[in-house]
Every structure is written in C-alpha cells, then in structure tokens.
Amino acid sequence: MNFNQFKNSNSVLRKDQMKDIKGGGTCGFKSSTGTVGCNVSKAGALHMVADGGYWCCESCGISSYCG
C-alpha cells in the first residue's frame, strides 16, 4: 500500500491515538548529578545529560524519574 492509499484508508489513526503512541511531545531527564526534569523540550533534556545521565521522550511514562 502506498502512502496515498494508506492516508485515505480506514486504517489511519486519529490524532488522540497518535498522541498515545508518540507521547505528549515533551521529554524528561535525570542528569549524572541526580537532577530530574520532566515536561521539558528534547533539546533541553539532551543539554542536561551532555555529561551523562538518562533522557526520555516517548518512554517517559515508564521511566523511574518521570513515570
């Protein structure tokens, strides 16, 4: 199935369903020093873990620091 066929099919997910899959569009982090931040931009999360740590976007709901 090409994109145009898929786009017009009944298999397309609604926006609320895509949000459930992709997450709310915000990210989180736990820096190497233990600082935690949730509901930040991806750029902000990556900046905070530049020296080590963990970051999440779609998986934040199951993380130990933002879940």
Number of C-alpha atoms within 10 A of each C-alpha: 7 6 8 8 10 11 12 9 11 8 9 11 11 8 9 11 11 12 13 10 11 13 16 14 12 16 24 28 28 22 20 14 10 11 12 17 17 18 16 15 14 17 9 15 25 20 14 21 17 11 10 13 17 18 25 20 22 17 15 20 14 10 16 8 18 19 10
